[in-house]
Amino acid sequence: MTDAPKSAARAARLVIVALAAVAAFARPVGADQSSTSAPLKSPADFSSISNTSERSRAIFNEIGKVVMNPRRMNCHPAGDHPTQGDDFHEHMPPIWRAETGHFEANCSGCHGSHNVTLLEAASYRSIPGHPRWGFAPMSMAWQGKSLGEICRQLKDVQANGGRDLAALQEHVAKDDLVGWAWNPGEGRRPAPGSQQAAGELVQAWIDSGAECPR
C-alpha cells in the first residue's frame, strides 16, 4: 500500500473513532449530573479529635470523597477496559489494556488539550480534554479497592509514580491534570470541594501522621 492510501485509511479510522466518541459523549444530561460541586470539610473541622492517629484517619476519609469520586476513579481503572461517566460504564470507543499495563489508545484522536462542548451545554455532554490526557497504569489502579487499600497504595512510592508524601501533596494540590476533576466540562459533576481544599486536607493528613483507614 502506498503512502497516500495509508494516510487515507488512517484518516478514515480517525473519523470513525471521532463519530463513536460523539455518540458516547453526546447524550442528554440526566437530572443527577449537576455542575455543582459538593463541599469538603476543612482541616480545622477535625481539630476536636484529640487522638492524632484517629484524626489522621478521619481526614483521609474526607479525602476519600475526592479519591472515590468518578472523576478520579475513572482515571484509575483496574480492568482491561477503562470506564467513564458517573455509572462507570465501559469507555466508548472501546480501548484495551496492553501487556505493559498501559492502554493501547491514541487519546489525542478524540481528546484535545481542553474540554470541548459538543452542542448546547444544557442538553449534551462535552468531550474532556487536557494536554496529558490518559489513564493510570495497572500499578496505579484504584477501582475495586477499599479506601484503606488506596491510601496504602498512595503511600507506596513503588505504586504511586515514585512520589514521597511531599510530592504526593504537591501532585494533588497543584497538578493541572488532577485539577481537571474540578473542571470536567459540561454534563459532568465536579469532584467535591476544590483542588485547593483537597491539597490542604492532604497536607493535614500528612502532618497528623498519614494514617490510613483500616
Steps between C-alpha positions, in 0.01 A plus 500: 500500500642840405527791743188670362262204556654447844432861591146475370437183699637658815283807449195280453575318825531828686166616363337175619658544845386862519143409403497225761621748761222741411248218534643413840526851641210679331226361718234699682613615841301329775359669805780356716775663296508836674791734434506590871783362710425362847705661781794351685574545869808701589788377719365719783183290505706210637686692772267369771632144448772485765648166397741580218466165323122515512506857370730397215269215398197727522669753273579233243138386509414855393767485226327179395206705374735620225691175451184290463325754278440388138714788370798334667406132503444495123862614461624200701325198343581145605354304211606442143267779386483848657171646621325834470201684644352502849375145441845371399383364166761366258688763304381559147666464255635169640855511639713206611780472754831379361729246667704792633205606718438812294210551262552471126331817386566818308316716752573817301286362217194605704634688803662834431685737731180627662134411556281539192124547525325309222164674481299717735647465847160461665415187301817317397826381635842626406818315408757537780847616413845578639850505341592189706165321477523128570445220752715383788689171448394182676753565779292806594156339463245599768175349382382206711713597801395629839593850607756355742662299220517808278649701786778245552560491126532879493770480767694233310759670280518182290131535412439875491737618232802530730355781716585550865235661719611855416489428127163330543358810667637722223351266240154527654523873571662629182495251211264641237403151378379420853331840492289390203279315749366837615459631146380191311294666227130533438282210612732364770474551873830639635685328781406626849653822627790651310856407415624745762276344766618150404863609520447649845339179622788290366748725680302471825491123455879492458552731798291267718703192411353393163299220659277289278144380564493140619 
